[in-house]
Amino acid sequence: MKAHLKELSHQLLGSLTDQADVLEHFSTDASIFQITPSAVAYPQNTADVRKIVVVLAARAAAGKPASLIPRGYGSGQGGGALGEGLQVVFPAHMNKLIRLDHDAVTVQPGILGQTLQQTLYTHGRFLPTAPATAGYSSIGGAVANDDSGERSLKYGAVRAAVKGLKVVLADGSLIKTHRLSARELNRKKGLSTLEGEVYRKLDSLILDHAKLIARHQPRAAQNAAGYALGHVRGKDGSFDIGQIFIGAQGTLGLITEVTLATTRYNPRASLVVGYLKTLTGLDEIVNKLRALKPSAVELVDAGVLEYVRANRPGELAGLLPDQLPKAVLLIEFDDFSQLRQKLRAAQAQRILARHGATVRAATDPVEQVALWKLRRSTAAAAMWMQNNPKPALPFIEDTTVPPGKLEEFLDKTTKLLKQYDLDAAIWGSAGTGHLRLYPRFSLAKKKDVDRLLHLSREYHELVIALGGAMGGGLLRDTYLPKLYGDEMMEVMASVKHIFDPHSIFNPFKKTQATEAYAHAHLRGEYSLKPLFDHLVYS
């Protein structure tokens, strides 16, 4: 172990290791990349995180290699939790629920999303913005990626729930964030600390480039690309510096505590399922359904259904009509008024029927669980079944297109995949336009790798041309200049420098991403083994 890491290990309540088997384990996540860290730290508390940052920052200031990569459960599919520096793994110890209030909860970043959700259910509350991966992902990861879930149509992505953060800055200082009034902002800007400096510089940057920032916001309902400058300063002069850390993938500081707004939970929802014979008119259907204010409008296309039927036919038993539909829409209403639920569900059924769809409705929870398998189990099956020399790879799977562009997106994406002799298998939120697809490639073949990179470029150019956006990651972030343009990229690079002048936080992401680096770190063989291993080490 290097001298500075050995010295750091003596300062921590938690542990630090560079054992070969641990480094190998943390060299991969759910993405197509592999990068071996120099060491792995398991901080016990916020004080440990601060010590880690102080040591690495001093090393970087002296011109020596130093970087920190925060990691939860490794469920991210963009490679955001990978890096060659010191990997800081939060689930081992920093996984506690700190405080539960009537309408909010405060947690450490390593808590499992599903653990938090189950606790909230017992109190009649829930986190509606929780992603579909909550069963195997951390809250810290969800915030770092601004994840979204099935109910994001009604409740928004994770960003909408974040009320406050505790963040360790590049000098090891700890800040608390929440939305400040103009007067509170001026007090922060008057501080002589690094906190005061980042408030002053960030506010000036946003004010100086306000028109540019507004002009370059994608039209998509969700956007985790780059830095969320448009969410920091409110029209009323309020200011929430915490917004810049949400979706930043740990490139600006390390989050050690998260306060989230919770919502009253209604276990009695109504579910309507539409089996579409054609995708023609899909935009019109979705727009009409959105007007009914459902909690979810989810889509599974025929490609996914065909794949699951061929590999695990039992998953679809009793859930589909005899003739396989072009797509399935699942529409949920969770209003507390049962009458309103009933009326809106009936309207949804009429909308679907008028467009020639076969319709099924369910209010019984047991039947609903079965029907939700059309979205949850089938999509999961398409992702997890890897007994194939060409596994389904997550590299163009996290994009969002604006309302009214869904039909065009599906048509052009299907044609693009056919150019590469690939079949489309698409699912996700039709209500928000946030869709996923996993083409099959072999990372062991150079020809397939070249095709993968070409397809990725063309696909993201299509999404951007439609006014959409993508999530973050080693490869996805290389398309940020096409999404935002050079002038906006300079502004975002300034954000990185304001918060991280020595570039210690999660390098090669966001403004520092390059296709050459992503290409150089593609795996030779794709496996999801890390997601099935325990990430807790004593």
ZIKAMO-V9830 format. One record per backbone hydrogen bond with DSSP energy under -0.5 kcal/mol. CO is the residue of the C=O (numbers start at 1). NH is the residue of the N-H. E is the energy in kcal/mol with one decimal. If there is no record, write none. Layout:
co->[CO CO]
nh->[NH NH]
e->[E E]
//
This chain:
co->[2 3 4 5 6 7 8 8 15 17 19 20 21 22 24 25 27 32 33 35 35 39 40 41 41 42 45 46 47 48 49 50 51 52 53 54 55 56 57 58 59 60 67 68 69 71 74 76 78 79 85 85 85 86 86 87 87 88 88 90 90 93 94 96 96 99 99 103 104 105 106 106 107 108 109 111 112 113 114 115 116 117 118 120 120 121 124 126 126 127 131 132 133 134 134 137 138 139 140 141 142 142 143 143 144 147 148 149 151 151 152 157 158 158 159 161 164 165 166 166 167 167 168 169 173 175 177 180 181 182 183 184 185 186 187 188 193 194 195 196 197 198 199 200 201 202 203 204 205 207 209 210 211 212 214 216 227 228 229 229 232 232 234 238 239 240 241 242 242 245 248 253 254 257 258 258 259 259 260 263 265 267 270 271 272 273 274 274 275 276 276 279 281 282 283 284 285 286 287 289 289 290 295 296 297 297 298 299 300 301 301 302 303 304 305 306 307 308 312 313 314 316 316 322 326 327 328 329 329 330 330 331 332 332 333 336 337 338 339 340 341 342 343 344 345 346 347 348 349 350 351 352 352 353 358 360 362 364 365 366 367 368 369 370 371 372 372 373 375 376 377 378 379 380 381 384 386 391 391 393 398 399 400 402 405 406 407 408 409 410 411 412 413 414 415 416 417 417 418 425 426 427 428 428 429 429 432 433 433 434 435 436 439 439 441 442 444 445 446 447 448 449 450 451 452 453 454 455 456 457 458 459 460 461 462 463 464 467 467 469 473 475 476 477 479 480 481 485 486 487 488 489 490 491 492 493 494 495 496 499 500 504 504 506 509 510 514 515 516 517 518 519 521 528 528 529 529 530 535]
nh->[6 7 8 9 10 11 11 12 42 40 23 24 25 26 27 28 35 523 29 37 83 87 17 43 89 15 49 50 51 52 53 54 55 56 57 58 59 60 61 62 64 63 86 506 88 90 30 30 474 82 38 39 87 69 88 41 89 71 90 93 94 95 110 98 108 101 106 262 101 260 98 99 258 111 140 139 116 117 118 119 120 121 122 123 125 124 265 128 263 130 134 135 136 114 137 113 142 143 144 145 146 147 146 247 249 158 132 152 154 155 156 160 161 162 162 261 259 177 256 257 169 175 254 172 169 167 165 239 185 186 187 188 189 190 190 191 197 198 199 200 201 202 203 204 205 206 207 208 209 210 213 214 215 216 217 218 229 231 232 233 234 240 237 234 180 243 244 245 246 248 251 255 168 166 107 260 163 164 105 126 267 269 333 362 331 360 276 329 358 326 327 282 285 286 287 288 289 290 291 292 294 293 154 332 430 431 330 428 328 304 305 306 307 308 309 310 311 312 315 316 317 319 320 324 302 276 300 274 331 298 332 272 295 296 270 338 341 342 343 344 345 346 347 348 349 350 351 352 353 354 355 355 357 356 275 273 271 368 369 370 371 372 373 373 374 375 376 378 379 380 381 382 383 384 385 386 388 393 441 395 471 435 469 405 409 410 411 412 413 414 415 416 417 418 419 420 420 422 421 438 301 436 299 430 433 434 221 401 435 429 399 427 393 441 443 445 446 449 450 451 452 453 454 455 456 457 458 459 460 461 462 463 464 465 466 468 467 219 220 400 477 478 479 480 483 484 485 489 490 491 492 493 494 495 496 497 498 499 500 170 503 68 506 509 512 513 518 519 520 521 521 522 34 531 532 532 533 533 537]
e->[-2.5 -2.5 -1.9 -2.5 -1.1 -0.6 -1.3 -0.8 -3.2 -2.9 -2.4 -2.3 -2.0 -2.2 -1.2 -0.9 -2.4 -3.0 -0.5 -0.5 -0.5 -2.6 -2.6 -0.5 -2.8 -1.2 -1.6 -2.4 -2.1 -2.4 -2.3 -2.5 -2.2 -2.2 -2.9 -2.1 -1.8 -2.4 -2.6 -1.2 -2.3 -1.9 -2.7 -3.3 -2.4 -2.3 -1.1 -0.8 -2.5 -1.6 -2.0 -1.0 -0.6 -2.3 -0.5 -3.1 -0.7 -2.4 -0.6 -0.7 -1.4 -1.9 -2.4 -0.7 -2.6 -0.5 -3.1 -2.1 -2.8 -3.1 -2.1 -1.9 -2.7 -1.5 -2.8 -2.1 -2.1 -2.4 -2.6 -1.8 -2.4 -2.3 -1.3 -1.5 -2.6 -1.9 -2.6 -0.8 -2.7 -1.8 -1.6 -0.5 -2.4 -2.3 -0.6 -2.9 -1.9 -2.3 -2.5 -1.7 -0.6 -2.5 -0.7 -2.1 -2.3 -2.8 -0.6 -1.6 -0.7 -2.5 -2.0 -1.5 -2.1 -1.0 -0.7 -3.3 -2.9 -2.8 -2.7 -1.2 -0.6 -2.6 -1.9 -2.1 -2.9 -2.4 -0.8 -2.0 -2.5 -1.9 -1.5 -2.0 -2.5 -0.8 -0.5 -1.6 -1.9 -2.7 -2.0 -2.4 -2.7 -2.4 -2.1 -2.1 -2.3 -2.5 -2.5 -2.7 -1.3 -1.0 -2.8 -2.3 -2.3 -1.4 -1.0 -0.5 -2.2 -1.5 -1.0 -0.7 -0.6 -2.3 -1.8 -2.4 -3.3 -1.5 -1.2 -1.1 -1.0 -1.6 -1.4 -0.6 -2.8 -2.1 -2.8 -0.5 -3.0 -1.5 -2.4 -2.0 -0.6 -1.0 -2.5 -2.9 -3.3 -2.4 -0.8 -2.6 -1.9 -2.5 -1.2 -1.9 -2.3 -2.9 -2.6 -2.1 -2.3 -2.9 -1.3 -1.5 -0.6 -1.9 -0.9 -2.1 -1.3 -2.2 -2.5 -2.1 -2.8 -0.7 -1.7 -3.1 -1.7 -2.5 -2.6 -1.9 -1.5 -3.7 -2.0 -1.4 -0.9 -2.2 -0.7 -0.6 -2.3 -2.5 -2.0 -2.8 -0.5 -2.6 -0.5 -2.9 -2.4 -1.3 -2.5 -0.8 -2.4 -2.4 -2.5 -2.7 -2.6 -2.0 -2.1 -2.3 -2.1 -2.0 -2.3 -2.3 -2.6 -2.5 -0.8 -0.7 -2.3 -1.9 -3.2 -3.7 -2.6 -2.3 -2.3 -1.7 -2.4 -2.7 -0.6 -0.9 -1.8 -1.3 -3.2 -2.2 -1.0 -1.9 -2.6 -2.1 -1.5 -3.4 -2.2 -1.0 -2.6 -0.5 -1.6 -1.2 -2.2 -2.0 -2.1 -1.9 -2.6 -2.7 -2.2 -2.7 -2.6 -2.2 -1.9 -2.2 -2.6 -1.9 -1.4 -0.7 -0.9 -2.6 -1.7 -0.7 -2.5 -3.5 -3.3 -0.8 -1.3 -1.0 -0.6 -2.0 -0.8 -2.7 -1.5 -2.2 -2.8 -0.6 -0.6 -1.2 -0.5 -2.3 -2.7 -2.0 -2.6 -2.2 -2.1 -3.0 -2.5 -2.0 -2.4 -3.0 -2.3 -2.1 -1.9 -2.2 -2.5 -2.4 -1.4 -2.8 -1.8 -0.9 -0.8 -2.7 -2.3 -1.3 -2.0 -1.5 -1.6 -3.0 -2.0 -1.8 -1.9 -1.4 -2.2 -2.4 -1.7 -1.6 -2.0 -2.0 -2.4 -1.9 -2.5 -0.6 -1.8 -3.7 -0.8 -0.6 -2.2 -1.5 -2.0 -3.0 -2.3 -0.9 -0.7 -1.5 -2.8 -1.3 -0.6 -1.8 -0.6 -0.7 -0.6]
//
